[in-house]
Amino acid sequence: MALFDAGGPQFGLDDAKIAVWNGDGTYGTAVDVPSVQMMDVQYQTVNGQLEGDDIITDTHAKARSAQVRIRFGSVSFPVLAVLTGVPTVSSPGARTQRFGKINFPYFGLCGRALSTRDGGDTHLFVPQCKIMEGFTVSFQYGQYAIPEITCMAVYDTTFQDIYRSVEHDVAQAVTVPPVFTV
């Protein structure tokens, strides 16, 4: 029996894409997340414990959402347009995005880690998330601009997931949603 499944062990974060969530199991055009450095998903739970007889007699935890973080290089107007819903307006020699009162949209996110043992990969797919905390765009002397965004993923009724991991025997291109058959 092999120590690792096809697609594993995973190393690094090779690629990530985001796309506007249309609300019906479809997405807008996927946008590459430039110089993606980190993507993590952490389940959020509602939980409790039953106490009595001077001990804990039962516990319960149920997933209700996930906190999603993504860090990438450069202030990317296409990425910010998907994350915020703020369009990019172009004129000769310049582009602009104007941030004011924003109702953040839902979007889908998919990241890929390649296997170190075979030609496979693992995709981490978040079908429905949105920015739920403030985020900082920062420029600093001697540093690249590295935005980090925190979002909340909620249960998607089309995919019936909060998030999904997909392993492939042969590496697949990153798409939103990813290639899966189950």
Steps between C-alpha positions, in 0.01 A plus 500: 500500500637840400584747773336788309195518275536624144543875513697493824700594687425857408766769501454873453220689332548485125203704374171656607202647317191691612174571321177681575234265643179525294280328759390212278803269494675707235777757518626797305832491321777365724778745584854391588619596849851633429796370701267312734686421822241357737145366505354350812157386607403457865166353601290712733270304729210540733567274794412417854568268784265332741619513856369307796606264772821708533614399148436576137253234388468593131632740240367610165645706215348584164668682211316820410746694284871535433749780531700532178824693465692569184827690457642599165748732332408834348189713510311333216204696360339186350523320836368802691211529252391143581555538876324835534270528199664835417554526125819621340454808285760550227610812319803550276805421709318440831255280687312579817281334761293717734429355843211645696197334654530140387272201533756228451399222258539125537774332301649154451864421567717205398867435581731219390792321664705260290606157619867439574473128418301473178343712230188563707369795693249607762256787454335684789169646381287752690175542304347798683688756708522874548713756677376534857786697655690807399810451292806713450669609182848615601807632323828505695858596431705198395198266496268350243131571545356180653123525561348248741124458496279325758163371384215285625388190311142387545317184399431497127173323417601417142826325590378400848833602650662767710822396331626199310837330445550331164795271422596416142723218381620735223534872576213712369485869415350716773141594418201630694343255568777239477481181295333228708266212425370398843 
